[in-house]
Amino acid sequence: MKAFVARWKIPIIVGAIALVALVGITLQYGYLVTGPKTVIVTRTATGFVPNTLTLRKGDSITFVSTTGKEFWPASNFHPSHGLYPEFDPKRQLEPSERWTFTFTKVGTWGFHDHLESGIKGTIRVEGSPFDIGGECSGKADIDTATVSAPCWQSKITTLMQKKGYVAAFDYLNTLHATNASFRNSCHDTMHFVGAMAYQQFQSTHTLIARPETTYCGYGFYHGFIEAMQIASGPGNFDEVRTYCESVRGAMGEAASGPCFHGLGHALFDSVSGTLWGDPKAMMADGLASCEKALANTTVDDRARCASGVYNSYANAATNQNYNLTRDIINPTQYCNTQRPEYRMECYAQIGISYIRYKRFNREQTITYLRSLDTEASLRGFFDYFADEAKRNINGFDVNLFSKVCMAFTPTEQFACVRGVVEGLLEQSPSDSAYVVQFNFCSVLPDSDLRKRCYSQAIETTLSSVRTSAPFRTACNALPEINHAGLCM
């Protein structure tokens, strides 16, 4: 009998320790390890109920509606749903339909009704009790093999909530400078930052004059201005207009342009559902709103707003949102019908999507661009090679791109060079874009083209508010150009 007791003593002790540990975890995290649960979220006439909730990884939500109308719950950001792309039924739901989604990613996920993007909610998904710290803990910001957008957004959310947007922007600046993976996929993250920053702006009304707002294809302004316009309500444009004009005063045209471009995004993405599926009608509605919103501003401001409308159409068609097909309208036929001051923005925003949709190789692209009139053709060269530079930013080959540009006519050469310089600015590390720009310019074999390339690189760097002492030193050391007043 004694032997029997001794044999089971250790297992009993181990079991007791495990029970104590489990109780400790329960006390610390507030739940026991139970099976996954499903929570009902109802789309009512006034919003989602509940619109904020905390789940564990593996839990599910079932969406239902009491409005009697179609609905479409999906991950942010509107309209691409790129924050958590799986969290999207990919279509509108019937009024009596139910849709269930199981969360397998830890993080904070904003969501909205795609049919009425001002209706929003937030879901926080935590790891299991044995996944203390969540899936993002211990992942170095420079580890491109493991860091993902949800982890960046989780950290940005924490910084915003605890320390404000200044700390979040400082982190973004470091991330942009050191992480090539972030630079190549950061537009949606900056959209997320913009939307969060607007929440803080509502209480502080302090202009956010940071150079980071221009990073990553100006995604910050897409999120910030969209949130501002939704909060302002249909037809109310005073706050957006005033804010963008303040941005111009503080940061110059390089930032105010994207601000007005962001308004165009917001206006297209709020077009009435009765126009969905008709791209020309949707863009006409968005452009009319640009005209109304910016009636007392400059033609350039309205053109930038129009560029946001065209860009939103191209994105929506590519993703087949708003009942649109991937069949991008032919810019040659459509853009020529637009107002003269909008034509080049139309070609710029729809043209690249058309080229990608048609799967043109470089030779076919050049043939297509040369079929346009001179102004549209040169704008096409600029936009196409800006896009190519961004696509090839990792391991960018200055000699290869120099040879490509030099194969064209003199006017096409400079359009190509300008495009490469612009693409390098948008996608390179924030504090050293000028280095790769200057290196690219230095290998151009034509002296006059080198000078024009250097001047373009300096101008884009200065206009993006990314100057520094090392930049000025490098700028003043450049050969062949008149530095007087250029390098600041």
VEXDREN-2710 file (C-alpha; in Angstrom, 1 decimal):
% VEXDREN-2710
k/r/px/py/pz
1/MET/0.0/0.0/0.0
2/LYS/2.9/2.4/0.8
3/ALA/4.4/1.6/-2.6
4/PHE/1.1/2.4/-4.3
5/VAL/1.0/5.9/-2.6
6/ALA/4.6/6.6/-3.5
7/ARG/4.0/5.8/-7.1
8/TRP/1.3/8.4/-7.5
9/LYS/2.8/11.2/-5.3
10/ILE/4.7/12.9/-8.1
11/PRO/1.8/12.9/-10.6
12/ILE/-0.5/14.3/-7.9
13/ILE/2.0/17.1/-7.1
14/VAL/2.5/17.9/-10.8
15/GLY/-1.2/18.0/-11.4
16/ALA/-1.7/20.3/-8.5
17/ILE/1.0/22.7/-9.8
18/ALA/-0.6/22.7/-13.2
19/LEU/-4.0/23.6/-11.7
20/VAL/-2.4/26.4/-9.7
21/ALA/-0.7/27.7/-12.8
22/LEU/-4.0/27.6/-14.7
23/VAL/-5.8/29.5/-12.0
24/GLY/-3.0/32.0/-12.0
25/ILE/-3.4/32.5/-15.7
26/THR/-7.2/32.8/-15.2
27/LEU/-6.7/35.5/-12.6
28/GLN/-4.3/37.4/-14.8
29/TYR/-6.1/37.2/-18.1
30/GLY/-9.7/36.9/-17.0
31/TYR/-10.6/33.7/-18.7
32/LEU/-10.1/29.9/-18.6
33/VAL/-9.0/27.9/-21.6
34/THR/-12.4/27.0/-23.1
35/GLY/-13.5/26.2/-26.6
36/PRO/-14.0/29.0/-29.2
37/LYS/-17.1/31.1/-29.0
38/THR/-19.3/32.8/-31.5
39/VAL/-20.6/36.4/-30.9
40/ILE/-23.6/37.9/-32.7
41/VAL/-23.1/41.4/-34.1
42/THR/-26.2/43.1/-35.4
43/ARG/-26.3/45.7/-38.1
44/THR/-29.1/48.1/-36.9
45/ALA/-30.3/51.3/-38.4
46/THR/-27.8/53.3/-36.3
47/GLY/-24.8/51.0/-36.6
48/PHE/-23.3/47.7/-35.5
49/VAL/-24.3/46.4/-32.0
50/PRO/-21.9/45.8/-30.3
51/ASN/-19.4/47.9/-32.3
52/THR/-16.5/47.2/-30.0
53/LEU/-15.6/43.8/-28.7
54/THR/-12.6/41.7/-27.6
55/LEU/-12.2/38.1/-28.8
56/ARG/-9.6/35.4/-28.6
57/LYS/-7.9/33.8/-31.6
58/GLY/-10.2/31.1/-32.9
59/ASP/-13.4/32.9/-31.9
60/SER/-16.0/33.8/-34.5
61/ILE/-18.5/36.6/-35.2
62/THR/-21.9/36.1/-36.9
63/PHE/-23.2/39.2/-38.6
64/VAL/-27.0/39.7/-38.9
65/SER/-29.2/42.6/-39.8
66/THR/-32.4/44.1/-38.6
67/THR/-32.5/47.0/-41.1
68/GLY/-34.4/45.1/-43.9
69/LYS/-31.7/46.2/-46.3
70/GLU/-28.6/44.7/-47.8
71/PHE/-25.4/45.0/-45.8
72/TRP/-21.7/44.1/-46.2
73/PRO/-19.5/43.9/-43.1
74/ALA/-15.8/43.9/-44.0
75/SER/-12.3/44.7/-42.7
76/ASN/-10.9/48.2/-43.1
77/PHE/-9.9/50.0/-45.2
78/HIS/-12.8/51.1/-47.3
79/PRO/-13.0/50.2/-50.1
80/SER/-10.1/47.7/-50.5
81/HIS/-10.5/45.8/-47.2
82/GLY/-6.8/45.2/-47.2
83/LEU/-6.2/45.4/-43.4
84/TYR/-7.5/41.8/-43.0
85/PRO/-8.5/40.8/-46.6
86/GLU/-10.0/37.4/-45.5
87/PHE/-12.5/39.3/-43.2
88/ASP/-14.8/40.1/-46.2
89/PRO/-17.7/38.1/-47.6
90/LYS/-16.7/39.6/-51.0
91/ARG/-20.3/40.6/-51.8
92/GLN/-23.3/42.3/-50.2
93/LEU/-25.5/40.2/-48.0
94/GLU/-29.3/39.9/-48.2
95/PRO/-31.3/41.4/-45.3
96/SER/-32.1/38.0/-43.8
97/GLU/-28.7/36.5/-44.5
98/ARG/-26.1/35.6/-41.8
99/TRP/-22.4/35.6/-42.3
100/THR/-19.9/34.1/-39.9
101/PHE/-16.1/34.7/-39.8
102/THR/-13.5/33.1/-37.6
103/PHE/-10.6/35.2/-36.5
104/THR/-7.2/33.5/-36.8
105/LYS/-5.0/36.6/-36.6
106/VAL/-4.1/38.4/-33.4
107/GLY/-4.5/42.2/-33.7
108/THR/-6.9/45.1/-33.6
109/TRP/-9.2/45.0/-36.6
110/GLY/-11.3/48.0/-37.7
111/PHE/-14.4/47.1/-39.8
112/HIS/-17.2/48.9/-41.6
113/ASP/-20.3/48.4/-43.7
114/HIS/-19.0/48.6/-47.3
115/LEU/-22.4/49.9/-48.4
116/GLU/-22.3/52.7/-45.8
117/SER/-18.7/53.2/-44.9
118/GLY/-19.4/55.6/-42.0
119/ILE/-20.9/52.7/-40.0
120/LYS/-17.8/51.2/-38.2
121/GLY/-16.6/49.0/-35.5
122/THR/-13.5/47.6/-33.9
123/ILE/-12.6/44.0/-33.0
124/ARG/-9.6/43.2/-30.8
125/VAL/-8.3/39.6/-31.1
126/GLU/-6.0/38.4/-28.4
127/GLY/-3.8/35.3/-28.4
128/SER/-4.5/32.4/-26.2
129/PRO/-3.4/32.5/-22.5
130/PHE/-0.4/30.4/-23.5
131/ASP/0.5/32.9/-26.3
132/ILE/1.4/35.6/-23.8
133/GLY/2.3/38.8/-25.6
134/GLY/0.5/37.9/-28.8
135/GLU/1.9/36.9/-32.1
136/CYS/3.9/40.1/-32.6
137/SER/6.1/39.9/-29.4
138/GLY/9.8/39.6/-29.9
139/LYS/9.7/40.3/-33.7
140/ALA/12.4/42.8/-34.6
141/ASP/11.2/45.7/-36.8
142/ILE/14.0/44.9/-39.3
143/ASP/13.1/41.2/-39.6
144/THR/11.4/41.2/-42.9
145/ALA/10.8/37.5/-42.8
146/THR/8.5/37.7/-39.9
147/VAL/7.1/41.2/-39.4
148/SER/3.7/41.7/-40.9
149/ALA/1.3/44.5/-41.4
150/PRO/-0.9/43.5/-38.4
151/CYS/2.1/43.7/-36.1
152/TRP/3.1/47.1/-37.4
153/GLN/-0.5/48.3/-37.0
154/SER/-0.8/46.8/-33.5
155/LYS/2.3/48.7/-32.4
156/ILE/1.2/51.9/-34.0
157/THR/-2.2/51.6/-32.3
158/THR/-0.5/51.2/-28.9
159/LEU/1.7/54.2/-29.5
160/MET/-1.2/56.4/-30.7
161/GLN/-3.3/55.5/-27.7
162/LYS/-0.6/55.8/-25.0
163/LYS/1.8/58.5/-26.4
164/GLY/0.0/60.2/-29.2
165/TYR/0.7/60.5/-32.9
166/VAL/4.1/62.1/-32.5
167/ALA/5.5/58.9/-31.0
168/ALA/3.7/56.9/-33.7
169/PHE/5.2/59.0/-36.5
170/ASP/8.7/58.6/-35.0
171/TYR/8.3/54.9/-35.1
172/LEU/7.0/55.0/-38.7
173/ASN/10.0/57.1/-39.7
174/THR/12.4/54.5/-38.3
175/LEU/10.4/51.7/-39.8
176/HIS/10.3/53.3/-43.3
177/ALA/14.1/53.9/-43.2
178/THR/15.1/50.4/-42.1
179/ASN/12.5/48.0/-43.3
180/ALA/12.3/47.3/-47.1
181/SER/9.3/45.0/-46.5
182/PHE/7.4/47.9/-44.9
183/ARG/8.3/50.4/-47.7
184/ASN/7.0/47.9/-50.3
185/SER/3.6/47.4/-48.7
186/CYS/3.0/50.4/-46.4
187/HIS/0.3/52.3/-48.3
188/ASP/-2.6/50.6/-46.4
189/THR/-0.7/51.0/-43.1
190/MET/-0.4/54.7/-43.7
191/HIS/-4.1/54.8/-44.5
192/PHE/-4.7/53.2/-41.1
193/VAL/-2.4/55.8/-39.5
194/GLY/-4.3/58.6/-41.1
195/ALA/-7.7/57.3/-39.9
196/MET/-6.4/57.0/-36.4
197/ALA/-4.7/60.4/-36.5
198/TYR/-8.0/62.0/-37.4
199/GLN/-9.5/60.7/-34.2
200/GLN/-6.9/62.5/-32.2
201/PHE/-7.2/65.6/-34.4
202/GLN/-10.9/65.8/-33.5
203/SER/-9.9/66.6/-29.9
204/THR/-6.8/68.7/-30.5
205/HIS/-7.5/70.4/-33.9
206/THR/-3.7/70.6/-34.3
207/LEU/-2.3/70.5/-37.8
208/ILE/-0.2/67.4/-38.4
209/ALA/2.7/68.9/-40.3
210/ARG/5.0/65.9/-40.4
211/PRO/7.0/64.7/-43.5
212/GLU/5.9/61.1/-42.8
213/THR/2.4/62.1/-44.1
214/THR/3.9/62.0/-47.6
215/TYR/5.3/58.5/-47.3
216/CYS/4.0/55.4/-49.1
217/GLY/2.0/57.0/-51.9
218/TYR/0.4/59.5/-49.5
219/GLY/-1.7/56.8/-47.9
220/PHE/-1.9/58.9/-44.8
221/TYR/-4.1/61.5/-46.5
222/HIS/-6.3/58.8/-48.0
223/GLY/-7.2/57.6/-44.5
224/PHE/-7.2/61.0/-42.8
225/ILE/-9.3/63.0/-45.3
226/GLU/-11.7/60.1/-45.8
227/ALA/-12.3/60.0/-42.0
228/MET/-12.7/63.8/-41.9
229/GLN/-15.2/63.8/-44.8
230/ILE/-17.3/61.0/-43.4
231/ALA/-17.4/62.9/-40.0
232/SER/-18.3/66.1/-41.8
233/GLY/-21.3/64.5/-43.6
234/PRO/-22.4/64.6/-47.3
235/GLY/-22.0/68.0/-49.0
236/ASN/-20.0/69.5/-46.1
237/PHE/-16.5/70.3/-47.3
238/ASP/-15.4/73.3/-45.3
239/GLU/-13.3/71.3/-42.8
240/VAL/-11.4/69.4/-45.5
241/ARG/-10.8/72.5/-47.6
242/THR/-9.6/74.5/-44.7
243/TYR/-7.3/71.7/-43.5
244/CYS/-5.7/71.1/-46.9
245/GLU/-5.1/74.8/-47.3
246/SER/-3.4/74.8/-43.9
247/VAL/-1.2/71.9/-45.0
248/ARG/-0.2/74.0/-48.0
249/GLY/0.8/76.8/-45.8
250/ALA/2.9/74.6/-43.5
251/MET/4.3/72.0/-45.9
252/GLY/3.9/73.3/-49.4
253/GLU/2.3/72.0/-52.5
254/ALA/4.0/68.6/-52.2
255/ALA/1.7/67.8/-49.2
256/SER/-1.4/69.9/-50.1
257/GLY/-1.7/68.1/-53.4
258/PRO/-2.1/64.7/-51.8
259/CYS/-4.5/66.2/-49.3
260/PHE/-6.9/67.3/-52.0
261/HIS/-6.2/64.0/-53.8
262/GLY/-7.5/62.3/-50.6
263/LEU/-10.7/64.2/-50.9
264/GLY/-11.2/62.8/-54.3
265/HIS/-10.9/59.3/-52.9
266/ALA/-13.4/60.0/-50.2
267/LEU/-15.9/61.5/-52.7
268/PHE/-15.7/58.5/-55.1
269/ASP/-16.0/56.0/-52.3
270/SER/-19.2/57.7/-51.0
271/VAL/-21.0/57.7/-54.4
272/SER/-24.6/56.5/-54.2
273/GLY/-25.1/52.8/-54.6
274/THR/-27.6/53.5/-57.4
275/LEU/-24.6/54.3/-59.6
276/TRP/-22.6/51.3/-58.8
277/GLY/-21.4/49.3/-61.8
278/ASP/-21.3/52.3/-64.1
279/PRO/-17.8/53.7/-63.9
280/LYS/-18.4/56.8/-66.0
281/ALA/-21.5/57.8/-63.9
282/MET/-19.6/57.1/-60.7
283/MET/-16.6/59.2/-61.7
284/ALA/-18.9/62.0/-63.0
285/ASP/-20.6/62.1/-59.6
286/GLY/-17.2/62.3/-57.8
287/LEU/-15.9/65.0/-60.1
288/ALA/-19.0/67.1/-59.6
289/SER/-18.5/66.9/-55.9
290/CYS/-14.8/68.0/-56.4
291/GLU/-16.1/71.0/-58.3
292/LYS/-18.6/71.8/-55.5
293/ALA/-16.2/71.3/-52.7
294/LEU/-13.4/73.4/-54.2
295/ALA/-15.3/75.9/-56.2
296/ASN/-13.4/78.8/-54.6
297/THR/-9.9/77.3/-54.8
298/THR/-7.5/76.9/-57.7
299/VAL/-7.7/74.8/-60.8
300/ASP/-4.8/72.8/-59.6
301/ASP/-6.6/71.9/-56.4
302/ARG/-9.6/70.7/-58.3
303/ALA/-7.3/68.7/-60.6
304/ARG/-5.8/66.9/-57.6
305/CYS/-9.2/66.1/-56.2
306/ALA/-10.1/64.7/-59.7
307/SER/-6.9/62.6/-59.6
308/GLY/-8.2/61.0/-56.4
309/VAL/-11.5/60.2/-58.1
310/TYR/-9.8/58.6/-61.1
311/ASN/-7.4/56.7/-58.8
312/SER/-10.2/55.4/-56.7
313/TYR/-12.0/54.1/-59.8
314/ALA/-8.9/52.3/-61.0
315/ASN/-8.4/50.7/-57.5
316/ALA/-12.1/49.7/-57.3
317/ALA/-12.2/48.2/-60.8
318/THR/-9.0/46.2/-60.1
319/ASN/-10.5/44.9/-56.9
320/GLN/-14.0/44.5/-58.4
321/ASN/-15.6/46.7/-55.8
322/TYR/-19.0/48.6/-56.3
323/ASN/-20.1/46.0/-58.9
324/LEU/-17.3/47.1/-61.2
325/THR/-15.5/44.7/-63.5
326/ARG/-11.8/44.4/-64.0
327/ASP/-12.2/45.6/-67.5
328/ILE/-10.5/49.0/-67.1
329/ILE/-12.0/51.6/-69.4
330/ASN/-9.7/52.7/-72.2
331/PRO/-8.1/56.0/-71.1
332/THR/-7.5/57.0/-74.7
333/GLN/-11.3/57.0/-75.3
334/TYR/-12.4/58.2/-71.8
335/CYS/-9.7/60.7/-70.8
336/ASN/-10.0/62.7/-74.0
337/THR/-13.6/63.5/-73.1
338/GLN/-12.6/65.1/-69.7
339/ARG/-12.1/68.7/-68.9
340/PRO/-8.7/69.9/-70.3
341/GLU/-7.3/70.6/-66.8
342/TYR/-8.2/67.0/-65.8
343/ARG/-7.0/65.1/-68.8
344/MET/-3.4/64.4/-67.7
345/GLU/-4.6/63.4/-64.2
346/CYS/-7.0/61.0/-65.9
347/TYR/-4.3/59.4/-68.0
348/ALA/-1.9/59.3/-65.0
349/GLN/-4.3/57.5/-62.7
350/ILE/-6.2/55.2/-65.1
351/GLY/-3.4/54.7/-67.6
352/ILE/-1.1/52.6/-65.5
353/SER/-4.0/50.4/-64.3
354/TYR/-5.0/49.9/-68.0
355/ILE/-1.4/48.9/-68.9
356/ARG/-1.3/46.4/-66.0
357/TYR/-4.8/45.1/-66.9
358/LYS/-3.8/44.5/-70.5
359/ARG/-0.6/42.9/-69.2
360/PHE/1.5/44.9/-71.6
361/ASN/5.3/44.2/-71.5
362/ARG/7.6/47.1/-71.7
363/GLU/7.8/47.1/-75.5
364/GLN/4.0/47.0/-75.8
365/THR/3.7/49.7/-73.2
366/ILE/6.0/52.0/-75.1
367/THR/4.1/51.4/-78.3
368/TYR/0.8/52.2/-76.6
369/LEU/2.2/55.4/-75.0
370/ARG/3.5/56.6/-78.3
371/SER/0.1/56.2/-79.8
372/LEU/-1.2/59.0/-77.6
373/ASP/-0.9/62.7/-78.3
374/THR/2.4/64.2/-77.2
375/GLU/1.4/65.6/-73.8
376/ALA/-0.4/62.4/-72.8
377/SER/2.5/60.3/-74.1
378/LEU/5.1/62.1/-72.1
379/ARG/3.0/62.0/-69.0
380/GLY/2.6/58.3/-69.6
381/PHE/6.4/57.8/-69.8
382/PHE/6.7/59.7/-66.4
383/ASP/4.1/57.6/-64.6
384/TYR/5.1/54.3/-66.1
385/PHE/8.7/54.6/-65.1
386/ALA/7.9/56.0/-61.7
387/ASP/5.9/52.8/-61.2
388/GLU/8.7/50.7/-62.5
389/ALA/11.2/52.3/-60.2
390/LYS/9.0/51.6/-57.2
391/ARG/8.5/48.0/-58.3
392/ASN/12.2/47.4/-58.5
393/ILE/13.3/49.4/-55.5
394/ASN/15.0/46.5/-53.8
395/GLY/18.3/46.0/-55.5
396/PHE/17.6/49.0/-57.8
397/ASP/20.0/48.9/-60.7
398/VAL/21.0/52.4/-61.7
399/ASN/22.9/51.3/-64.8
400/LEU/19.9/49.2/-66.1
401/PHE/17.5/52.1/-65.7
402/SER/19.9/54.5/-67.3
403/LYS/20.2/52.3/-70.3
404/VAL/16.4/52.0/-70.5
405/CYS/15.8/55.7/-70.4
406/MET/18.6/56.5/-72.9
407/ALA/17.0/54.2/-75.5
408/PHE/14.2/56.8/-76.1
409/THR/14.0/60.1/-77.9
410/PRO/15.4/63.2/-76.0
411/THR/12.0/64.3/-74.7
412/GLU/11.0/60.8/-73.8
413/GLN/14.4/60.4/-72.0
414/PHE/13.7/63.2/-69.6
415/ALA/10.2/62.0/-69.0
416/CYS/11.6/58.6/-68.1
417/VAL/14.3/60.1/-65.9
418/ARG/11.8/62.3/-64.1
419/GLY/9.6/59.2/-63.5
420/VAL/12.5/57.2/-62.1
421/VAL/13.5/60.1/-59.8
422/GLU/10.0/60.4/-58.5
423/GLY/9.6/56.6/-58.0
424/LEU/12.8/56.5/-56.0
425/LEU/11.7/59.3/-53.8
426/GLU/8.4/57.6/-52.9
427/GLN/9.8/54.2/-52.2
428/SER/13.3/54.7/-50.9
429/PRO/14.2/55.2/-47.2
430/SER/13.0/58.6/-46.1
431/ASP/16.3/60.0/-45.1
432/SER/18.4/58.7/-48.0
433/ALA/16.3/58.8/-51.1
434/TYR/18.5/61.5/-52.5
435/VAL/21.5/59.0/-52.4
436/VAL/20.0/56.6/-54.8
437/GLN/18.6/59.4/-56.9
438/PHE/22.0/61.1/-57.2
439/ASN/23.6/57.7/-58.0
440/PHE/21.1/57.2/-60.8
441/CYS/21.7/60.7/-62.2
442/SER/25.5/60.2/-62.1
443/VAL/25.5/57.3/-64.5
444/LEU/23.5/59.0/-67.3
445/PRO/25.9/59.4/-70.2
446/ASP/24.5/62.8/-71.4
447/SER/25.8/65.8/-69.5
448/ASP/22.7/68.0/-70.0
449/LEU/20.4/65.1/-68.9
450/ARG/22.6/64.5/-65.8
451/LYS/22.2/68.2/-64.8
452/ARG/18.4/68.1/-65.3
453/CYS/18.3/64.8/-63.4
454/TYR/20.2/66.3/-60.5
455/SER/18.0/69.4/-60.4
456/GLN/14.9/67.2/-60.5
457/ALA/16.2/65.1/-57.6
458/ILE/17.0/68.2/-55.5
459/GLU/13.6/69.7/-56.2
460/THR/11.7/66.6/-55.3
461/THR/13.7/66.2/-52.1
462/LEU/13.2/69.8/-51.0
463/SER/9.5/69.7/-51.8
464/SER/9.0/66.6/-49.8
465/VAL/10.3/68.2/-46.6
466/ARG/13.0/65.6/-46.2
467/THR/16.1/67.8/-46.0
468/SER/19.0/67.2/-43.7
469/ALA/22.6/68.3/-43.2
470/PRO/23.9/65.1/-45.0
471/PHE/21.6/66.0/-47.9
472/ARG/22.9/69.5/-48.2
473/THR/26.5/68.2/-48.0
474/ALA/25.9/65.7/-50.8
475/CYS/24.0/68.2/-52.8
476/ASN/26.7/70.8/-52.7
477/ALA/29.3/68.2/-53.7
478/LEU/27.5/67.4/-57.0
479/PRO/29.4/68.2/-60.2
480/GLU/28.1/70.0/-63.2
481/ILE/25.3/72.0/-61.7
482/ASN/24.9/75.6/-60.4
483/HIS/24.3/75.1/-56.7
484/ALA/23.4/78.7/-56.0
485/GLY/20.2/78.6/-54.0
486/LEU/19.5/75.0/-55.0
487/CYS/20.7/73.0/-52.0
488/MET/19.2/75.4/-49.3
END
